Amino acid sequence: MAAYDIVIRNGQVADGTGRKLFAADVALKGDRITAVEAPGSLRGDNEIDATGKVVAPGFIDVHTHDDTALIDNPTMAMKASQGVTTVVCGNCGVSAAPYTRPDVGHWMSLIVKKKENLSKDFADFAGKVNAAKPAINGAFLIGHGTLRINTMGDDLNRVATPAETRQMRDLLDQSLSQGAIGMSSGLFYAVSSHASTDEVAEVAQPLGRWGGVYTAHMRDEGDHILKAMDETFEIGRRAGAEIIVSHHKCSGRTNFGRMKETLPKFTEAMKQQQIAFDVYPYVAGSTILRSDMLDRADKVLITWSDKVAGMSGRDLTDIAREMGCSMREAADRIQPAGAIYFMMDEKDVQAAMSHPGAMIGSDGIPFDAHPHPRLWGTFPRVLGHYSRDLKLFPIEDAVRRMTSYSARRFHLARRGEVRPGYYADICVFDPATVIDTATFEKPIAPAKGIDTVICNGAIAWRDGKEGGGRAGRPLNMQEMQKEAKA
């Protein structure tokens, strides 16, 4: 048998730690990296010439809604084409398991199109992902909003009773025992906005026992953002859990420039607790269409509408003009729908991305008819636009924020570094040409400059097309904890 399955030769290695680029050959055997040695020292029957390229760990997209996309679209081209080899799913309080209701409501439609892809318990859902043989890995959070819907039905405009809180806590505990990596909340959304701090902190209690993380789409990212940060830190502290603040932003023109308040607050809190946050490299966000968000946005694009055909990709101002009504009334007429909101300041985005506690997440919604370009472009945009062109941070640090730092914060054992014994998750890219091509007008477009993407030793993307490898898997928290100790 050959000593190696794949040898990547002649490349410059960005090993994920932030260390300066260095020349090396990288050898893979099975699902592991087996050697990183001097250039020209490793040979194999299957060689990839990486001359002029960077050999990096596969990128970890820490904020996704790809839960059931891994089942419905297992080649995961929108992520593999960016160099992503692991997606963290179940964010913003919505997850595909545990879900026991017979219907798929508006809330769950964010992540699912087929009822059969939801599961009554996490173990069953992980089995569905495994059976689909996705091209990349998935790690899964349990959504507090999903737990609320299971437990409280449609009666969500109140705080959960003690009995309901215990039921949600038991469901979370069961899911963590079956391999989920933590709990997410979305207190910004109607399904959870009436939940109290006490309710969320009580539901989250199993996180401390299992070592799970708490990720938060905070209650407010605008005028009351500092208060929302305090609440998030309190919930994590009371649960004994590490905290990840989702897609950190200062939303709305009246809040432009407030990173000068939020980032020092993060820095100070990080001295007391394990806290990090993720950022996407755009000035526009995307979620469901909400009338109360229209006044904050300079522009609103519609991503989908179940009620009115032909709305996807259109400016809400133009839709309102055609309808002869206000934007708010037009929004009401086309509901339920999704939207892209231009509501952040570019200087704030750059400040957040540059903070030592920042990592990268796309927050793309895979089932949108006209998605935000971040679904296809996030990671190449960081490498090309922000690192290479704007020189916001060196390429080595850009890679670190997308690999080892993310793996450490989410406890993804033996991922995120080019190191012998680590999993063979690799992205080979051209630092001179890597760039996103997805735009707000044409959002479904693979990036340029991503040469080869390998997940668990199998080629998931190569030369601008799917590579055929389907070696991704659901990442189980208990298994990763054992591996971290080995």
C-alpha positions as CSV (number, residue, x, y, z in Angstrom):
1,M,0.0,0.0,0.0
2,A,1.1,3.6,-0.7
3,A,2.4,5.5,2.3
4,Y,0.0,8.4,1.5
5,D,-3.3,8.8,-0.3
6,I,-2.7,12.4,-1.3
7,V,0.4,14.6,-1.2
8,I,0.1,18.3,-1.7
9,R,3.4,19.6,-2.9
10,N,5.1,22.9,-3.4
11,G,2.7,25.0,-1.5
12,Q,3.0,27.7,1.2
13,V,1.3,26.4,4.3
14,A,-0.9,28.7,6.5
15,D,-1.2,26.2,9.3
16,G,-4.2,27.9,11.0
17,T,-2.3,29.1,14.1
18,G,-1.4,32.5,12.7
19,R,2.2,31.4,12.1
20,K,3.9,32.9,9.1
21,L,3.5,31.1,5.8
22,F,6.1,28.4,5.3
23,A,7.0,26.1,2.4
24,A,6.1,22.4,3.0
25,D,4.6,19.3,1.5
26,V,1.5,17.9,3.2
27,A,0.6,14.3,3.1
28,L,-2.8,12.7,3.8
29,K,-3.7,9.1,4.6
30,G,-7.3,8.1,5.2
31,D,-9.1,10.9,7.0
32,R,-5.9,12.3,8.6
33,I,-3.0,14.6,7.9
34,T,0.0,12.3,8.4
35,A,3.0,14.4,7.5
36,V,4.0,18.1,7.0
37,E,7.6,18.0,5.8
38,A,10.2,20.0,3.8
39,P,9.3,20.8,0.2
40,G,10.1,17.9,-2.2
41,S,10.5,15.4,0.6
42,L,7.1,13.7,0.3
43,R,5.9,11.7,-2.8
44,G,2.7,9.8,-3.5
45,D,0.7,8.3,-6.4
46,N,-1.9,11.1,-6.1
47,E,-0.1,14.4,-6.0
48,I,-1.6,18.0,-6.0
49,D,0.8,20.7,-7.2
50,A,0.2,23.7,-5.1
51,T,2.9,25.9,-6.6
52,G,1.9,29.6,-6.0
53,K,-0.9,28.5,-3.7
54,V,-1.6,28.5,0.0
55,V,-2.4,25.3,1.8
56,A,-4.7,26.0,4.7
57,P,-7.0,24.1,7.0
58,G,-10.5,23.8,5.7
59,F,-12.6,26.8,6.8
60,I,-15.1,26.5,9.6
61,D,-18.3,28.4,9.0
62,V,-19.4,29.0,12.6
63,H,-22.8,30.6,11.8
64,T,-25.0,28.8,9.4
65,H,-28.6,27.6,8.9
66,D,-27.5,24.5,6.9
67,D,-29.1,22.0,9.2
68,T,-31.2,20.2,6.5
69,A,-29.3,21.5,3.5
70,L,-26.7,18.8,4.5
71,I,-29.5,16.3,3.8
72,D,-31.2,17.9,0.8
73,N,-28.1,19.2,-0.9
74,P,-25.3,17.0,0.3
75,T,-22.7,18.2,-2.1
76,M,-22.9,21.5,-0.3
77,A,-21.4,23.4,-3.3
78,M,-22.3,26.8,-1.8
79,K,-19.9,26.1,1.1
80,A,-17.3,23.7,-0.4
81,S,-16.7,26.2,-3.2
82,Q,-15.6,28.7,-0.6
83,G,-13.1,26.3,1.1
84,V,-15.5,25.4,4.0
85,T,-15.2,21.9,5.4
86,T,-17.3,22.3,8.5
87,V,-20.6,24.2,9.2
88,V,-22.0,25.0,12.6
89,C,-25.8,24.7,12.3
90,G,-28.8,25.4,14.6
91,N,-28.1,29.0,15.1
92,C,-30.4,31.9,16.1
93,G,-32.6,29.6,18.2
94,V,-33.9,27.4,15.3
95,S,-32.7,23.8,14.9
96,A,-34.0,20.8,13.0
97,A,-34.2,18.7,16.2
98,P,-35.7,18.0,18.6
99,Y,-39.0,18.8,16.8
100,T,-42.2,17.0,17.7
101,R,-44.9,19.0,16.1
102,P,-46.8,17.7,13.0
103,D,-46.5,20.9,11.0
104,V,-43.6,23.0,9.7
105,G,-44.4,26.5,10.8
106,H,-43.0,29.8,9.4
107,W,-40.2,29.8,12.0
108,M,-39.0,26.3,11.0
109,S,-39.2,27.2,7.3
110,L,-35.9,29.1,7.8
111,I,-34.0,25.8,7.8
112,V,-36.3,23.2,6.3
113,K,-38.4,22.5,3.2
114,K,-39.3,18.9,3.9
115,K,-41.0,17.8,7.1
116,E,-39.2,14.5,6.9
117,N,-35.9,16.2,7.5
118,L,-36.9,17.2,11.0
119,S,-36.5,14.8,13.8
120,K,-38.1,14.2,17.2
121,D,-34.7,13.8,18.8
122,F,-31.1,14.8,18.0
123,A,-29.8,11.2,17.5
124,D,-32.3,10.5,14.8
125,F,-31.5,13.8,13.0
126,A,-27.7,13.1,13.2
127,G,-28.5,9.7,11.7
128,K,-30.2,11.4,8.7
129,V,-27.2,13.7,8.1
130,N,-24.9,10.7,8.3
131,A,-27.0,8.7,5.8
132,A,-27.0,11.6,3.4
133,K,-23.2,11.4,3.1
134,P,-22.6,15.1,2.9
135,A,-19.4,16.5,1.3
136,I,-18.6,18.5,4.4
137,N,-19.0,18.2,8.2
138,G,-21.8,19.5,10.4
139,A,-21.8,20.4,14.1
140,F,-25.2,21.1,15.6
141,L,-26.6,23.5,18.2
142,I,-30.1,23.1,19.7
143,G,-32.4,26.1,19.2
144,H,-34.1,27.6,22.2
145,G,-36.9,28.8,19.9
146,T,-37.4,25.2,18.6
147,L,-37.6,24.0,22.2
148,R,-40.2,26.7,23.0
149,I,-42.4,25.7,20.0
150,N,-42.2,22.0,21.0
151,T,-43.2,22.8,24.6
152,M,-45.5,25.8,24.4
153,G,-47.2,25.3,21.1
154,D,-48.5,28.6,19.6
155,D,-48.8,30.3,23.0
156,L,-45.5,32.0,22.8
157,N,-46.2,35.6,23.9
158,R,-45.3,34.9,27.5
159,V,-42.6,33.5,29.8
160,A,-42.5,29.7,30.0
161,T,-44.0,28.2,33.2
162,P,-41.6,26.3,35.6
163,A,-42.9,23.0,34.2
164,E,-42.4,24.1,30.6
165,T,-38.9,25.3,31.4
166,R,-38.0,21.9,33.0
167,Q,-39.4,20.2,29.8
168,M,-37.2,22.4,27.6
169,R,-34.2,21.8,29.8
170,D,-34.7,18.0,29.7
171,L,-35.0,18.1,25.9
172,L,-31.7,20.1,25.7
173,D,-30.0,17.7,28.2
174,Q,-31.1,14.7,26.0
175,S,-29.8,16.3,22.8
176,L,-26.5,17.1,24.4
177,S,-26.2,13.5,25.6
178,Q,-26.7,12.5,22.0
179,G,-23.9,14.7,20.6
180,A,-25.2,18.2,20.1
181,I,-22.5,20.8,20.8
182,G,-24.6,23.5,22.6
183,M,-27.7,25.7,22.6
184,S,-28.5,28.8,20.5
185,S,-31.0,31.5,21.2
186,G,-32.8,34.1,19.1
187,L,-34.4,36.5,21.6
188,F,-34.7,39.0,18.7
189,Y,-37.4,36.9,17.1
190,A,-41.1,36.7,18.0
191,V,-40.9,33.1,18.9
192,S,-38.6,33.8,21.8
193,S,-38.8,37.5,22.4
194,H,-41.1,37.0,25.4
195,A,-38.7,34.6,27.1
196,S,-37.2,36.1,30.2
197,T,-33.5,36.0,31.1
198,D,-34.3,33.6,33.9
199,E,-36.1,31.3,31.4
200,V,-33.2,31.1,29.0
201,A,-30.6,30.7,31.8
202,E,-32.7,27.9,33.4
203,V,-33.1,26.0,30.1
204,A,-29.4,26.4,29.4
205,Q,-28.3,24.7,32.7
206,P,-27.2,21.4,31.0
207,L,-24.6,23.3,29.0
208,G,-22.3,23.6,32.0
209,R,-22.5,19.9,32.8
210,W,-21.8,18.7,29.2
211,G,-19.3,21.4,28.1
212,G,-21.6,22.8,25.5
213,V,-21.5,26.4,24.2
214,Y,-24.1,29.1,24.3
215,T,-24.6,31.1,21.1
216,A,-26.9,34.1,21.1
217,H,-28.6,36.2,18.5
218,M,-29.1,38.9,21.1
219,R,-32.4,40.5,22.0
220,D,-31.2,43.8,20.5
221,E,-28.5,44.8,18.1
222,G,-29.5,48.4,17.9
223,D,-30.3,51.1,20.4
224,H,-30.2,48.7,23.4
225,I,-27.3,46.6,22.4
226,L,-25.2,47.2,25.5
227,K,-28.1,45.9,27.7
228,A,-28.5,42.9,25.4
229,M,-24.8,42.1,25.8
230,D,-25.1,42.2,29.5
231,E,-28.1,39.8,29.3
232,T,-26.1,37.4,27.1
233,F,-23.1,37.4,29.4
234,E,-25.4,36.7,32.4
235,I,-27.1,33.8,30.7
236,G,-23.7,32.2,29.9
237,R,-22.4,32.9,33.4
238,R,-25.4,31.3,35.1
239,A,-25.3,28.3,32.8
240,G,-21.5,27.9,33.2
241,A,-21.1,27.9,29.5
242,E,-18.8,29.6,27.0
243,I,-20.5,32.3,25.0
244,I,-20.5,33.1,21.3
245,V,-22.4,36.2,20.2
246,S,-23.8,35.8,16.8
247,H,-23.1,38.1,13.8
248,H,-22.1,41.0,16.0
249,K,-23.3,44.3,14.5
250,C,-24.6,47.8,15.4
251,S,-27.8,47.9,13.5
252,G,-29.4,51.0,12.0
253,R,-27.9,54.4,11.0
254,T,-28.5,55.9,14.5
255,N,-26.1,53.2,15.8
256,F,-23.3,53.6,13.3
257,G,-20.0,54.0,15.0
258,R,-21.0,52.3,18.2
259,M,-18.4,49.6,17.8
260,K,-16.3,52.0,19.9
261,E,-18.6,51.1,22.7
262,T,-19.3,47.4,22.1
263,L,-15.8,46.2,21.3
264,P,-14.2,47.6,24.5
265,K,-17.2,46.0,26.4
266,F,-16.3,42.6,24.8
267,T,-12.6,43.1,25.7
268,E,-13.4,43.7,29.3
269,A,-15.9,40.9,29.6
270,M,-13.5,38.5,28.0
271,K,-11.2,39.0,31.1
272,Q,-13.9,37.4,33.2
273,Q,-15.6,34.8,30.9
274,Q,-15.0,32.8,27.8
275,I,-16.6,35.0,25.2
276,A,-16.2,35.3,21.4
277,F,-18.3,36.5,18.5
278,D,-18.7,35.9,14.8
279,V,-18.9,38.5,12.0
280,Y,-19.9,38.3,8.3
281,P,-18.0,40.6,5.9
282,Y,-21.0,42.7,4.6
283,V,-22.9,45.8,5.5
284,A,-26.3,44.1,4.9
285,G,-28.0,41.4,7.0
286,S,-30.7,38.9,6.0
287,T,-33.6,37.3,7.8
288,I,-37.3,37.1,7.7
289,L,-39.2,40.2,6.5
290,R,-40.2,42.3,9.5
291,S,-42.0,45.6,9.3
292,D,-40.3,46.9,12.4
293,M,-36.9,46.6,10.7
294,L,-37.8,48.7,7.7
295,D,-37.0,52.1,9.3
296,R,-33.5,50.9,10.3
297,A,-32.5,49.9,6.8
298,D,-31.2,52.2,4.0
299,K,-32.4,49.6,1.4
300,V,-34.4,46.4,1.6
301,L,-34.2,43.6,-1.0
302,I,-36.8,40.8,-0.9
303,T,-35.2,37.2,-0.9
304,W,-38.5,35.3,-1.2
305,S,-42.2,35.5,-0.8
306,D,-44.6,32.6,-0.4
307,K,-47.7,34.8,-1.1
308,V,-46.7,36.9,-4.1
309,A,-44.7,35.5,-7.1
310,G,-41.9,37.4,-8.7
311,M,-40.7,39.3,-5.6
312,S,-37.3,37.6,-5.1
313,G,-34.4,39.9,-5.7
314,R,-36.5,43.1,-5.9
315,D,-36.2,46.3,-4.0
316,L,-39.1,46.8,-1.6
317,T,-39.2,50.5,-2.6
318,D,-40.0,49.5,-6.2
319,I,-42.6,46.9,-5.1
320,A,-44.3,49.6,-2.9
321,R,-44.3,52.0,-5.8
322,E,-46.0,49.5,-8.1
323,M,-48.6,48.6,-5.5
324,G,-49.2,52.3,-4.8
325,C,-48.7,52.0,-1.1
326,S,-46.2,52.5,1.7
327,M,-43.2,50.2,2.1
328,R,-44.7,48.9,5.4
329,E,-48.0,48.1,3.7
330,A,-46.2,46.4,0.8
331,A,-44.3,44.3,3.3
332,D,-47.5,43.2,4.9
333,R,-49.0,42.3,1.5
334,I,-46.2,39.9,0.5
335,Q,-45.8,38.2,3.9
336,P,-44.5,35.6,4.7
337,A,-41.3,36.7,3.1
338,G,-37.6,37.1,3.6
339,A,-35.4,40.2,3.1
340,I,-31.9,41.6,3.0
341,Y,-31.4,44.8,5.0
342,F,-28.7,47.3,4.3
343,M,-28.2,48.6,7.8
344,M,-24.6,48.5,8.9
345,D,-21.6,50.8,8.6
346,E,-18.5,49.6,6.8
347,K,-16.1,51.0,9.4
348,D,-18.0,49.1,12.1
349,V,-17.8,45.9,10.1
350,Q,-14.0,46.3,9.7
351,A,-13.6,47.2,13.4
352,A,-15.5,44.1,14.5
353,M,-13.6,41.8,12.1
354,S,-10.3,43.1,13.4
355,H,-11.1,42.4,17.0
356,P,-9.0,39.6,18.6
357,G,-12.3,37.9,19.6
358,A,-13.8,37.8,16.2
359,M,-14.2,34.8,13.9
360,I,-16.1,34.4,10.6
361,G,-19.6,33.1,9.9
362,S,-21.7,33.4,6.8
363,D,-25.2,33.3,8.2
364,G,-26.4,32.4,4.8
365,I,-29.9,31.0,4.4
366,P,-29.7,28.1,1.9
367,F,-33.3,27.9,0.9
368,D,-33.8,31.6,-0.1
369,A,-34.9,32.0,-3.7
370,H,-32.5,35.0,-4.0
371,P,-30.1,34.6,-1.1
372,H,-27.7,37.1,0.4
373,P,-24.3,36.7,-1.5
374,R,-22.7,35.7,1.8
375,L,-24.1,32.2,1.2
376,W,-21.6,31.7,-1.6
377,G,-19.0,34.4,-0.9
378,T,-18.1,35.0,2.7
379,F,-14.7,33.3,3.1
380,P,-13.1,34.3,-0.2
381,R,-14.3,37.8,0.5
382,V,-12.4,37.9,3.8
383,L,-9.3,36.5,2.1
384,G,-9.4,38.6,-1.1
385,H,-11.1,41.9,-0.3
386,Y,-10.3,42.4,3.3
387,S,-7.0,40.7,3.8
388,R,-5.2,41.0,0.4
389,D,-6.8,44.2,-1.0
390,L,-7.6,46.3,2.1
391,K,-4.8,44.7,4.2
392,L,-7.1,44.7,7.2
393,F,-5.1,41.8,8.6
394,P,-2.4,39.4,7.3
395,I,-3.5,36.3,5.3
396,E,-2.2,34.1,8.2
397,D,-4.5,35.9,10.7
398,A,-7.4,35.7,8.3
399,V,-6.9,32.0,8.1
400,R,-6.6,31.7,11.8
401,R,-9.9,33.4,12.4
402,M,-11.6,30.9,10.0
403,T,-9.9,27.8,11.3
404,S,-8.0,27.1,14.5
405,Y,-9.7,29.9,16.5
406,S,-13.2,28.7,15.4
407,A,-12.3,25.1,16.2
408,R,-11.1,26.0,19.6
409,R,-14.2,28.1,20.5
410,F,-16.6,25.3,19.4
411,H,-14.4,22.5,20.7
412,L,-14.0,20.8,17.3
413,A,-11.2,18.5,18.3
414,R,-8.2,18.0,15.9
415,R,-9.6,20.3,13.3
416,G,-8.6,23.8,12.2
417,E,-4.8,23.2,11.8
418,V,-2.5,21.7,9.2
419,R,-0.8,19.3,11.6
420,P,0.0,15.6,11.7
421,G,-2.7,13.7,13.4
422,Y,-5.4,16.3,12.6
423,Y,-8.3,15.6,10.3
424,A,-7.5,16.0,6.6
425,D,-9.7,19.1,6.1
426,I,-7.7,21.2,3.7
427,C,-8.3,24.2,1.4
428,V,-5.8,25.1,-1.3
429,F,-6.3,28.6,-2.7
430,D,-4.5,31.2,-4.8
431,P,-3.8,34.2,-2.7
432,A,-3.4,36.4,-5.7
433,T,-6.8,35.7,-7.2
434,V,-9.1,34.5,-4.4
435,I,-12.2,36.6,-4.3
436,D,-16.0,36.4,-4.0
437,T,-18.0,36.7,-7.2
438,A,-21.5,36.5,-5.7
439,T,-23.3,39.9,-5.7
440,F,-26.6,41.2,-4.3
441,E,-27.8,41.2,-7.9
442,K,-26.5,37.7,-8.8
443,P,-25.9,36.0,-5.5
444,I,-25.4,32.3,-6.6
445,A,-21.9,32.2,-8.0
446,P,-18.8,30.2,-6.9
447,A,-15.7,32.2,-5.8
448,K,-12.5,32.5,-7.8
449,G,-9.2,31.2,-6.6
450,I,-10.4,28.2,-4.5
451,D,-8.3,25.4,-6.1
452,T,-9.0,22.3,-4.0
453,V,-11.1,21.5,-1.0
454,I,-10.6,18.3,0.9
455,C,-12.8,17.1,3.8
456,N,-11.8,14.0,5.9
457,G,-9.4,13.1,3.1
458,A,-11.9,13.2,0.2
459,I,-11.9,15.9,-2.5
460,A,-15.1,17.9,-2.1
461,W,-14.3,20.7,-4.6
462,R,-11.7,21.0,-7.3
463,D,-11.0,23.3,-10.3
464,G,-14.3,25.1,-10.0
465,K,-16.6,22.1,-9.7
466,E,-17.8,19.5,-7.2
467,G,-15.0,17.0,-6.5
468,G,-17.2,14.0,-5.8
469,G,-16.0,13.4,-2.3
470,R,-18.7,12.7,0.2
471,A,-16.8,12.1,3.5
472,G,-18.5,14.7,5.7
473,R,-20.1,13.6,8.9
474,P,-22.0,14.9,11.9
475,L,-19.5,15.9,14.6
476,N,-20.5,14.4,18.0
477,M,-19.6,16.4,21.1
478,Q,-18.8,13.4,23.3
479,E,-16.6,11.8,20.6
480,M,-14.7,15.1,20.2
481,Q,-14.2,15.4,23.9
482,K,-12.7,11.9,24.0
483,E,-10.4,12.8,21.1
484,A,-9.3,16.0,22.7
485,K,-8.1,14.0,25.8
486,A,-6.4,11.3,23.8
